[in-house]
Amino acid sequence: MTYPSAAKVARLWGISARSVRNCCAQGRVPGAFPTGKARGVPADAGRPVA
C-alpha cells in the first residue's frame, strides 16, 4: 500500500492540505497514522464527510 503526502491527497480530494491533516488528526480518515509532523494517508482512503 502506498501513502501519498497530504498535499497530493488534498489535490485529489479538492481540499487544502491543512484540512487533510486535521481530518487525519481527528481520526476521520481510516488507516491514517502520524509520522513525525506529517500524516500517512492510505492511497485508497476516501474523502471524509463533514
C-alpha positions as protocol buffer text, in pm:
chain_id: "A"
residue {
  index: 1
  type: MET
  ca { x: 0 y: 0 z: 0 }
}
residue {
  index: 2
  type: THR
  ca { x: 124 y: 349 z: -79 }
}
residue {
  index: 3
  type: TYR
  ca { x: 94 y: 653 z: 143 }
}
residue {
  index: 4
  type: PRO
  ca { x: 95 y: 977 z: -59 }
}
residue {
  index: 5
  type: SER
  ca { x: 164 y: 1312 z: 102 }
}
residue {
  index: 6
  type: ALA
  ca { x: -112 y: 1527 z: 248 }
}
residue {
  index: 7
  type: ALA
  ca { x: -61 y: 1771 z: -41 }
}
residue {
  index: 8
  type: LYS
  ca { x: -125 y: 1500 z: -304 }
}
residue {
  index: 9
  type: VAL
  ca { x: -430 y: 1373 z: -117 }
}
residue {
  index: 10
  type: ALA
  ca { x: -557 y: 1732 z: -86 }
}
residue {
  index: 11
  type: ARG
  ca { x: -541 y: 1777 z: -465 }
}
residue {
  index: 12
  type: LEU
  ca { x: -733 y: 1451 z: -517 }
}
residue {
  index: 13
  type: TRP
  ca { x: -1000 y: 1542 z: -261 }
}
residue {
  index: 14
  type: GLY
  ca { x: -1025 y: 1908 z: -365 }
}
residue {
  index: 15
  type: ILE
  ca { x: -946 y: 2048 z: -19 }
}
residue {
  index: 16
  type: SER
  ca { x: -643 y: 2207 z: 146 }
}
residue {
  index: 17
  type: ALA
  ca { x: -351 y: 2005 z: 283 }
}
residue {
  index: 18
  type: ARG
  ca { x: -423 y: 2152 z: 625 }
}
residue {
  index: 19
  type: SER
  ca { x: -776 y: 2013 z: 612 }
}
residue {
  index: 20
  type: VAL
  ca { x: -637 y: 1669 z: 524 }
}
residue {
  index: 21
  type: ARG
  ca { x: -403 y: 1683 z: 825 }
}
residue {
  index: 22
  type: ASN
  ca { x: -688 y: 1797 z: 1050 }
}
residue {
  index: 23
  type: CYS
  ca { x: -914 y: 1514 z: 933 }
}
residue {
  index: 24
  type: CYS
  ca { x: -637 y: 1263 z: 998 }
}
residue {
  index: 25
  type: ALA
  ca { x: -565 y: 1405 z: 1344 }
}
residue {
  index: 26
  type: GLN
  ca { x: -936 y: 1385 z: 1432 }
}
residue {
  index: 27
  type: GLY
  ca { x: -950 y: 1019 z: 1329 }
}
residue {
  index: 28
  type: ARG
  ca { x: -1185 y: 1080 z: 1037 }
}
residue {
  index: 29
  type: VAL
  ca { x: -958 y: 906 z: 782 }
}
residue {
  index: 30
  type: PRO
  ca { x: -937 y: 531 z: 843 }
}
residue {
  index: 31
  type: GLY
  ca { x: -584 y: 394 z: 831 }
}
residue {
  index: 32
  type: ALA
  ca { x: -410 y: 731 z: 868 }
}
residue {
  index: 33
  type: PHE
  ca { x: -120 y: 744 z: 1112 }
}
residue {
  index: 34
  type: PRO
  ca { x: 125 y: 1005 z: 1239 }
}
residue {
  index: 35
  type: THR
  ca { x: 480 y: 1003 z: 1103 }
}
residue {
  index: 36
  type: GLY
  ca { x: 659 y: 1277 z: 1289 }
}
residue {
  index: 37
  type: LYS
  ca { x: 492 y: 1605 z: 1193 }
}
residue {
  index: 38
  type: ALA
  ca { x: 334 y: 1454 z: 880 }
}
residue {
  index: 39
  type: ARG
  ca { x: 49 y: 1206 z: 838 }
}
residue {
  index: 40
  type: GLY
  ca { x: 49 y: 881 z: 646 }
}
residue {
  index: 41
  type: VAL
  ca { x: -274 y: 868 z: 446 }
}
residue {
  index: 42
  type: PRO
  ca { x: -357 y: 542 z: 266 }
}
residue {
  index: 43
  type: ALA
  ca { x: -392 y: 590 z: -109 }
}
residue {
  index: 44
  type: ASP
  ca { x: -728 y: 412 z: -110 }
}
residue {
  index: 45
  type: ALA
  ca { x: -880 y: 620 z: 172 }
}
residue {
  index: 46
  type: GLY
  ca { x: -1192 y: 809 z: 76 }
}
residue {
  index: 47
  type: ARG
  ca { x: -1262 y: 1173 z: 148 }
}
residue {
  index: 48
  type: PRO
  ca { x: -1429 y: 1212 z: 489 }
}
residue {
  index: 49
  type: VAL
  ca { x: -1774 y: 1362 z: 504 }
}
residue {
  index: 50
  type: ALA
  ca { x: -1815 y: 1679 z: 709 }
}
